[in-house]
Amino acid sequence: MRMRKTLFATIVILGLAGCSGVDQTASEYDLAETEAAGADADIAREPALASMPSTEEPARSEIPVSQPQIAYSYDYGFRLPSSEIPKAQQQHIALCNRLPANGCRVLNMSNSGGEGDYATGRLHLEVAAPKARAFGEQLAEAVDQSGGSQIAASISGEDLSKIIVDTEARLRSRVLLSQRLTELLRTRKGTVAELVEAERAVTSVNEEIDQARSWLKEMRGRVSYSTVMINYQSSAPGAGGFSQPIREALGDISATLGYSIAAVITLIAIMLPWILLLALAIYLRRRFKAADRSFWGRKLEPTAPAED
């Protein structure tokens, strides 16, 4: 009887979905799943409750404890001569390749600088979690052999246990709901609109299942493989050889010339209005001064005619 009620409740939800249109949300399917799960639980409990004496308490089962799911990240910093940085990177890649199959993989490598210049480098690896800490010790040993030293080391972890457990639970519930909707779609009869709406509901649930599986795969990959970031830097900026001082001098000349031009432009911008005003005053003075007066207002003496 309860199984009929469960089936009837689920069919009613799907029928309401067909009448309400194509914009039905996933919460209605969650309600149907919850009601069905509750009914199944009641059915499963009835025989047990009937056979159990009323004066006895039900037995308590132990809750299984899962192992913590932690994604670790390791960050190392090494200082060594600039010419040794590419060699150290190759040694570290060789250590990565010596690990068993799928034990280590190189994601990115970069370096900058050359002989006599300040050099830096970076190496991004992913190492199998059980071997990551021992692998870090091997990295330091390889750098010591190259005349360098370790200057930084850090370990950080992110606990993904709750996220993984919640995602697995949601995935199981969605798989169960997808199976029930598929079974109802295969066996029930209805109008074309109701069948189309049921197919859309199954498609929506399957998309959520695929997304949950993708998240689980990514998180489990982060737990299985630890991120290892390695930074390299030379002991100090190099002298740069014979051409370095010349390049610096040329750079200073261009910078000084640029500052000078900028100062002239600023001075012109400040003085230009006053220069224009002064030019206007000179023009007006010359235009309207008396003929017998000089520019400064002094009276001019008449000149005597030249004698033959």
C-alpha positions in Angstrom: 0.0 0.0 0.0 2.8 2.4 0.9 4.6 1.6 -2.4 1.5 2.6 -4.3 1.4 5.9 -2.4 5.1 6.5 -3.2 4.5 5.8 -6.9 1.4 7.9 -6.9 3.2 10.9 -5.2 6.0 10.8 -7.7 3.6 10.6 -10.7 1.6 13.5 -9.3 4.8 15.6 -9.1 5.6 14.8 -12.7 2.1 15.5 -13.8 2.1 18.9 -12.1 5.4 19.6 -13.9 3.8 18.9 -17.3 0.9 21.3 -16.5 3.1 24.1 -15.1 5.3 24.5 -18.2 9.0 24.0 -19.0 10.3 26.3 -16.2 9.9 23.7 -13.4 12.8 23.9 -10.9 14.8 21.0 -9.5 13.3 21.5 -6.0 10.0 19.7 -7.0 12.0 16.6 -8.0 13.9 16.7 -4.7 10.5 16.8 -2.9 9.4 13.7 -4.8 12.6 12.0 -4.0 12.3 12.9 -0.3 8.8 11.6 -0.1 9.7 8.4 -1.9 12.7 7.8 0.3 10.6 8.4 3.5 8.0 5.9 2.3 10.6 3.3 1.6 12.2 3.9 5.0 8.8 3.4 6.7 8.3 0.1 4.8 11.7 -1.0 5.8 11.2 -0.1 9.5 7.7 -1.7 9.9 8.9 -5.4 10.0 11.8 -4.5 12.3 9.5 -2.6 14.7 6.9 -5.3 14.7 9.4 -8.0 15.7 11.2 -5.9 18.4 9.9 -6.0 21.9 8.5 -2.6 23.1 10.6 -2.6 26.3 13.9 -3.0 24.5 15.9 -0.1 22.9 17.0 -0.5 19.3 20.6 -1.5 18.8 23.0 1.4 18.0 25.3 0.9 15.0 28.7 2.4 14.9 29.2 5.3 12.6 32.0 4.6 10.0 34.8 7.1 10.2 36.4 7.9 6.9 40.0 9.0 6.4 40.6 12.7 6.0 40.9 13.9 2.5 43.6 16.6 2.5 45.1 18.2 -0.6 48.7 19.3 0.2 50.8 22.0 -1.5 54.6 22.2 -1.1 56.6 25.3 -1.8 60.4 25.3 -1.9 62.9 28.1 -2.6 66.6 27.6 -3.5 69.5 30.0 -4.0 72.4 29.0 -6.3 74.7 30.5 -8.9 72.8 31.8 -12.0 74.6 29.5 -14.3 73.5 26.5 -12.2 69.8 27.2 -12.3 69.0 25.4 -15.6 71.1 22.5 -14.4 69.3 22.3 -11.1 65.9 22.3 -13.0 67.0 19.5 -15.2 68.2 17.5 -12.1 64.8 18.0 -10.5 63.0 16.9 -13.6 65.2 13.8 -13.7 64.2 13.0 -10.1 60.6 13.4 -11.1 61.0 11.0 -14.0 62.7 8.4 -11.8 59.5 8.0 -9.7 57.3 5.0 -10.6 54.7 5.3 -13.4 52.3 8.2 -12.8 54.2 9.1 -9.6 55.2 12.6 -10.8 54.4 14.9 -13.7 55.9 18.2 -14.9 53.3 20.9 -15.5 55.4 24.0 -16.1 59.1 25.2 -16.2 60.6 28.6 -16.8 63.8 30.5 -16.2 65.1 34.0 -17.0 68.6 35.6 -17.0 71.9 34.5 -18.4 75.6 34.3 -17.6 76.6 37.3 -15.5 73.0 38.5 -15.0 70.6 38.0 -12.1 68.7 34.8 -12.9 65.5 33.3 -11.6 63.6 30.0 -12.4 60.4 28.2 -11.5 59.3 24.6 -11.7 55.7 23.3 -11.2 55.3 19.6 -10.4 52.6 17.3 -9.2 53.8 14.4 -7.1 51.9 11.4 -5.7 50.8 12.4 -2.2 52.6 9.5 -0.3 55.9 10.4 -1.9 55.7 14.2 -1.9 57.5 14.8 1.4 60.4 12.5 0.7 60.6 14.0 -2.8 61.2 17.4 -1.3 64.2 16.1 0.6 65.7 14.8 -2.6 65.2 18.2 -4.2 67.3 19.8 -1.4 70.0 17.2 -1.8 70.3 17.8 -5.5 70.7 21.6 -5.0 73.4 21.1 -2.3 75.4 19.1 -4.9 75.2 22.1 -7.3 76.6 24.5 -4.7 73.3 26.0 -3.7 71.2 26.1 -0.6 67.6 25.9 0.4 66.2 29.3 1.6 62.5 28.6 1.9 60.1 25.8 2.5 56.4 25.7 3.3 53.6 23.1 3.4 49.9 23.9 3.3 46.9 21.7 3.2 43.2 22.0 2.4 40.7 19.6 4.0 38.3 18.4 1.3 36.7 15.7 3.4 33.3 17.4 3.9 33.1 18.6 0.3 33.8 15.1 -1.0 31.3 13.4 1.4 28.6 16.0 0.5 29.2 15.6 -3.2 29.1 11.8 -3.0 25.8 11.9 -1.1 24.3 14.3 -3.6 25.5 12.1 -6.4 23.9 9.0 -4.9 20.6 10.8 -4.5 20.7 12.1 -8.0 21.5 8.7 -9.5 18.6 7.2 -7.6 16.2 10.0 -8.8 17.4 9.5 -12.3 16.7 5.8 -12.2 13.2 6.4 -10.8 12.4 9.1 -13.4 13.6 6.9 -16.2 11.5 3.9 -15.0 8.5 6.1 -14.7 9.1 7.5 -18.2 9.4 3.9 -19.5 6.3 2.6 -17.9 3.8 5.4 -17.4 1.2 6.7 -20.0 0.4 10.3 -20.6 0.1 13.1 -23.1 3.0 14.1 -25.4 3.6 17.3 -23.3 3.9 15.2 -20.1 6.3 12.8 -21.7 8.4 15.7 -23.1 8.5 17.3 -19.6 9.6 14.0 -18.0 12.4 13.7 -20.5 13.6 17.2 -19.7 13.5 16.3 -16.0 15.7 13.3 -16.6 18.1 15.3 -18.7 18.4 18.0 -16.0 19.2 15.3 -13.3 21.7 13.6 -15.6 23.5 17.0 -16.1 23.8 17.4 -12.3 25.2 13.8 -12.1 27.9 14.6 -14.7 28.8 17.8 -12.9 29.1 16.1 -9.5 31.2 13.3 -10.9 33.5 16.0 -12.5 33.9 17.7 -9.1 34.7 14.4 -7.4 37.3 13.6 -10.0 39.0 16.9 -9.6 39.0 16.8 -5.8 40.2 13.3 -5.6 43.0 14.2 -8.0 44.1 17.0 -5.7 44.1 14.6 -2.8 46.1 11.9 -4.7 48.7 14.4 -6.2 50.3 17.1 -4.2 51.4 20.4 -5.8 55.1 21.1 -5.6 56.3 24.6 -6.5 60.0 25.2 -6.8 61.5 28.7 -7.0 65.1 29.4 -8.0 67.2 32.5 -7.7 70.8 33.4 -8.1 73.0 34.6 -5.1 73.1 38.2 -6.2 72.7 40.3 -9.3 75.8 39.8 -11.5 78.2 42.5 -12.7 77.2 42.1 -16.3 80.7 42.2 -17.9 82.2 44.9 -20.0 79.0 46.0 -21.8 76.9 46.4 -18.6 78.2 49.8 -17.6 77.8 51.1 -21.1 74.2 50.0 -21.2 73.5 51.6 -17.9 75.2 54.9 -19.1 73.1 54.9 -22.3 70.0 54.3 -20.2 70.9 57.2 -17.9 71.4 59.5 -20.9 68.0 58.7 -22.4 66.4 59.1 -19.0 68.1 62.5 -18.4 67.2 63.7 -21.9 63.6 62.8 -21.3 63.5 64.7 -18.0 65.1 67.8 -19.7 62.5 67.8 -22.5 59.7 67.4 -19.9 61.1 70.3 -17.9 61.2 72.5 -21.0 57.6 71.6 -22.0 56.5 72.5 -18.4 58.3 75.8 -18.5 56.7 76.7 -21.9 53.3 75.8 -20.6 53.8 78.1 -17.6 55.3 81.1 -19.5 53.2 81.0 -22.7 50.3 83.1 -21.4 52.7 85.8 -20.1 54.7 85.9 -23.3 51.5 86.4 -25.3 50.4 89.2 -23.0 53.7 90.9 -23.3 53.7 90.7 -27.1 50.2 92.2 -27.1 51.3 95.1 -25.0 54.3 95.9 -27.2 52.1 95.9 -30.3 49.5 98.2 -28.7 52.3 100.6 -27.6 53.8 100.9 -31.0 50.4 101.2 -32.7 49.1 104.1 -30.6 52.2 106.0 -29.5 52.6 109.6 -30.7 54.9 110.3 -33.6 57.1 112.6 -31.6 57.5 110.1 -28.7 59.8 107.2 -28.3 58.6 103.8 -27.3 59.3 104.6 -23.7 57.4 108.0 -23.9 60.4 110.3 -24.3 59.8 113.3 -26.6 61.9 113.2 -29.7 64.0 116.3 -30.7 63.3 117.4 -34.3 66.2 116.7 -36.6 67.7 119.7 -38.5 67.6 119.5 -42.3 70.9 118.6 -43.8 72.8 121.4 -45.4 74.0 121.2 -48.9 
